[in-house]
Amino acid sequence: MTAAYTSDEMMTVAAARQLHNGTVCFVGIGLPSTAANLARATSAPDVVLIYESGTLGAKPDRLPLSIGDGILAETADAVVSVPEVFNYWLQPGRIDVGFLSAAQIDRYANINTTVIGADYRHPKVRLPGAGGAPEIAASCREVVVVLRQTLRTFVDRVDFITSVGFGQGPGDRQRLGLSGSGPRVVITDLGILTPDPETCELTLVRVHNGSTAEDARAASGWPLAVSPELSTTAPPTEEELTVLRRLEATKGA
């Protein structure tokens, strides 16, 4: 019997399951990094983790505090310049999966990590900014987004488009010349969403145990579509929980 777990733990485990052996993954700090390192420590030991600072094949034994954490360079297969990461690895499409998080996301999976509020010059909150996220969203073969789902994060229209998901709908990525296919899946603490193949709108396809479609709709700033084949996420295994909690305990170590 699986031990008790939190909704955040379920979200992280579900995100980790998106990675497989041999996948080349461009990793963002925070929830994406936790999920990617959980995958490497459990079901996908041969996943290749690339961080924006130029570390290729990083194998940290603890969660890095930032992209500049020395543990990434110390455990990497190679360390290259930031321009090489973007110009040689990312932009030509050599990265399979980009792992991102967000402060806001809208129905077309556009991401905001720049400002909260309509006035860019005088925002309610100025966020950390873009970093490499726009390039990751544009050029990775596919993108996985991980974030907690609330009315503050799931909005009808993001206050600022930092990283393009599907723009205003079908055809926008192609019109903008973006080479990657865009967000393949959005994973939250309530469930899993994928873009509708025709409209590109995020659709709830799976709920985590203890959550319902009504919960997800109540935490969305638009009328969230729900798949008629809605299913339930498999709970974390004992191994996944043990490794995740061990990783979480290394934060700040």
PyMOL commands that set and color helices and strands:
alter all, ss='L'
color gray80, all
select helices_A, chain A and resi 7-16+31-41+70-75+82-90+133-139+172-176+213-218+238-248
alter helices_A, ss='H'
color red, helices_A
select strands_A, chain A and resi 24-27+48-51+55-56+78-79+97-100+104-105+111-112+115-116+125-126+142-146+183-187+191-195+202-207+225-232
alter strands_A, ss='S'
color yellow, strands_A
deselect
rebuild
show_as cartoon
